[in-house]
Amino acid sequence: MTDPQDDRDLQTLWQSQPPDGSVIALDLIRQMAEGLEHRVARRNRREYLAAAVVVAVFGWSLFTAPSALLRIGAGLSIAATIAVAYMLHLWGTARTLPSDLALTSALKFHRAQLERQRDLRRSVWWSYLLPFGPGFLMLQIGQALAHPERISRIIAISVVVMASGVGIYARSRRAAARLQRQIDRLEENQ
């Protein structure tokens, strides 16, 4: 997500700019906007690749699963994956800073991009984790009914998956807080 080094670079460059500040500040904003755009694009590529793998695996399961519950769970998981990938594309894509913007406009543009990423991170519970709940629940119930002798293993896997979800939520909240600190620094230095 955001690199702590970016925060230090921002502070150092901002403090070292000439009194009128216009040239360095504009270059700095462009540099930060480009860095954000590249980090977000890398994250999105990883998420889209993971989505393709999930759709392929559950697509195969959709036709080979031994029970209706498992097939329904696979179908719900595919639907959740497509929905999450679409939401990421819709709300999580960083736009390119137009080259013809002046300092104030560039600063507003970059701030808006940071706010979009912050808001996406803050919404991870309902936009990323919650859509997978029904499919996961259906898959776990289907597995438990198909293999009652493996119930302790199924419960253990469920606990690990839920703990991972909590970890994703916590990590996203920390990333949102870092983004908010960057936004606050931009406002302080205007």
C-alpha positions as CSV (number, residue, x, y, z in Angstrom):
1,M,0.0,0.0,0.0
2,T,1.6,3.3,1.0
3,D,5.3,3.2,1.8
4,P,6.5,5.0,5.0
5,Q,9.4,6.2,2.9
6,D,7.0,8.1,0.7
7,D,5.8,10.0,3.8
8,R,9.4,10.9,4.8
9,D,10.2,11.9,1.2
10,L,7.1,14.1,1.1
11,Q,8.1,15.8,4.3
12,T,11.7,16.3,3.3
13,L,10.9,17.7,-0.1
14,W,8.2,19.9,1.2
15,Q,10.5,21.4,3.8
16,S,13.3,22.0,1.3
17,Q,11.3,23.7,-1.4
18,P,11.9,27.3,-2.3
19,P,9.7,30.0,-0.6
20,D,7.4,30.3,-3.6
21,G,7.3,26.4,-3.7
22,S,5.5,26.1,-7.0
23,V,7.9,24.1,-9.1
24,I,9.1,21.6,-6.6
25,A,5.7,21.2,-5.0
26,L,4.1,20.5,-8.4
27,D,6.8,18.0,-9.3
28,L,6.4,16.4,-5.9
29,I,2.7,16.1,-6.3
30,R,3.2,14.5,-9.7
31,Q,5.8,12.1,-8.3
32,M,3.5,11.1,-5.4
33,A,0.5,10.7,-7.8
34,E,2.5,8.5,-10.1
35,G,3.8,6.4,-7.2
36,L,0.2,5.9,-6.0
37,E,-1.0,5.0,-9.4
38,H,1.8,2.3,-9.9
39,R,1.2,0.8,-6.4
40,V,-2.5,0.6,-7.0
41,A,-2.1,-0.9,-10.5
42,R,0.2,-3.6,-9.0
43,R,-2.3,-4.4,-6.3
44,N,-5.1,-4.6,-8.7
45,R,-3.2,-6.9,-11.1
46,R,-2.5,-9.3,-8.2
47,E,-6.2,-9.2,-7.2
48,Y,-7.4,-9.8,-10.8
49,L,-5.0,-12.7,-11.1
50,A,-6.2,-14.2,-7.9
51,A,-9.8,-13.7,-9.0
52,A,-9.0,-15.6,-12.3
53,V,-7.6,-18.5,-10.3
54,V,-10.5,-18.6,-7.9
55,V,-13.0,-18.5,-10.8
56,A,-11.2,-21.3,-12.6
57,V,-10.9,-23.5,-9.5
58,F,-14.5,-23.0,-8.4
59,G,-15.7,-23.2,-12.1
60,W,-14.2,-26.7,-12.2
61,S,-15.8,-27.5,-8.9
62,L,-19.1,-26.3,-10.1
63,F,-19.3,-29.3,-12.5
64,T,-17.4,-31.9,-10.5
65,A,-18.6,-31.4,-6.9
66,P,-20.4,-34.4,-5.5
67,S,-23.3,-32.6,-3.9
68,A,-25.7,-29.8,-4.7
69,L,-24.6,-27.8,-1.7
70,L,-20.9,-27.8,-2.9
71,R,-22.0,-26.8,-6.4
72,I,-24.1,-24.0,-5.0
73,G,-21.2,-22.9,-2.7
74,A,-18.8,-22.9,-5.7
75,G,-21.3,-20.9,-7.8
76,L,-21.7,-18.3,-4.9
77,S,-17.9,-18.1,-4.6
78,I,-17.6,-17.4,-8.3
79,A,-20.3,-14.7,-8.1
80,A,-18.6,-13.1,-5.1
81,T,-15.2,-13.2,-6.8
82,I,-16.6,-11.5,-9.9
83,A,-18.5,-8.9,-7.8
84,V,-15.4,-8.1,-5.7
85,A,-13.2,-7.8,-8.8
86,Y,-15.7,-5.5,-10.4
87,M,-15.9,-3.3,-7.2
88,L,-12.2,-3.1,-7.1
89,H,-12.1,-2.0,-10.8
90,L,-14.9,0.5,-10.2
91,W,-13.7,2.0,-6.9
92,G,-10.1,1.0,-6.6
93,T,-8.5,2.0,-9.8
94,A,-6.2,5.1,-9.5
95,R,-6.5,7.6,-12.2
96,T,-3.6,9.2,-14.0
97,L,-2.9,12.8,-13.0
98,P,-3.5,15.0,-16.1
99,S,-0.3,16.7,-17.2
100,D,-1.9,20.1,-17.7
101,L,-3.0,20.6,-14.0
102,A,-1.6,23.5,-12.0
103,L,-0.4,23.0,-8.4
104,T,-3.7,23.5,-6.7
105,S,-5.6,21.3,-9.1
106,A,-3.0,18.6,-9.0
107,L,-3.0,18.7,-5.2
108,K,-6.8,18.3,-5.2
109,F,-6.7,15.5,-7.8
110,H,-4.0,13.6,-5.8
111,R,-6.0,14.1,-2.5
112,A,-9.1,12.8,-4.2
113,Q,-7.2,9.7,-5.3
114,L,-5.9,9.1,-1.8
115,E,-9.4,9.5,-0.5
116,R,-10.7,6.9,-2.9
117,Q,-8.1,4.4,-1.8
118,R,-8.7,5.2,1.8
119,D,-12.5,4.7,1.4
120,L,-11.9,1.4,-0.4
121,R,-9.7,0.2,2.4
122,R,-12.3,1.3,5.0
123,S,-15.0,-0.6,3.2
124,V,-13.1,-3.9,3.0
125,W,-15.6,-5.6,5.4
126,W,-18.6,-5.2,3.1
127,S,-16.9,-4.8,-0.3
128,Y,-14.3,-7.6,0.0
129,L,-15.0,-10.0,2.8
130,L,-18.7,-10.2,3.2
131,P,-19.5,-11.2,-0.4
132,F,-17.6,-14.5,0.2
133,G,-19.5,-15.4,3.3
134,P,-22.5,-17.2,1.7
135,G,-20.4,-19.3,-0.6
136,F,-17.9,-20.2,2.1
137,L,-20.7,-21.1,4.5
138,M,-22.4,-23.3,1.9
139,L,-19.0,-25.0,1.0
140,Q,-18.3,-25.7,4.7
141,I,-21.8,-27.1,5.3
142,G,-21.6,-29.2,2.1
143,Q,-18.2,-30.6,3.2
144,A,-19.5,-31.4,6.7
145,L,-22.5,-33.2,5.4
146,A,-20.4,-35.1,2.8
147,H,-17.7,-36.0,5.2
148,P,-18.9,-36.0,8.8
149,E,-15.8,-37.9,9.9
150,R,-13.7,-34.8,8.9
151,I,-15.7,-32.3,11.0
152,S,-12.8,-31.2,13.2
153,R,-10.7,-30.6,10.1
154,I,-13.5,-28.6,8.5
155,I,-13.9,-26.5,11.7
156,A,-10.1,-25.9,11.8
157,I,-10.1,-24.7,8.2
158,S,-13.1,-22.5,8.9
159,V,-11.3,-20.9,11.9
160,V,-8.1,-20.3,9.8
161,V,-10.2,-18.7,7.0
162,M,-12.1,-16.5,9.4
163,A,-8.8,-15.5,11.2
164,S,-7.4,-14.6,7.8
165,G,-10.4,-12.4,7.2
166,V,-9.9,-10.6,10.4
167,G,-6.2,-10.1,9.4
168,I,-7.2,-8.7,6.1
169,Y,-9.7,-6.4,7.8
170,A,-7.0,-5.2,10.3
171,R,-4.4,-4.7,7.6
172,S,-6.9,-2.7,5.5
173,R,-7.8,-0.5,8.4
174,R,-4.1,0.2,9.1
175,A,-3.6,1.1,5.4
176,A,-6.7,3.4,5.5
177,A,-5.2,5.1,8.6
178,R,-1.8,5.6,6.7
179,L,-3.7,7.0,3.7
180,Q,-5.6,9.4,6.1
181,R,-2.3,10.6,7.5
182,Q,-1.0,11.3,4.0
183,I,-4.2,13.3,3.3
184,D,-3.8,15.2,6.6
185,R,-0.2,16.1,5.7
186,L,-1.3,17.4,2.3
187,E,-3.9,19.6,4.0
188,E,-1.3,20.9,6.6
189,N,1.1,21.8,3.8
190,Q,-1.3,23.6,1.6
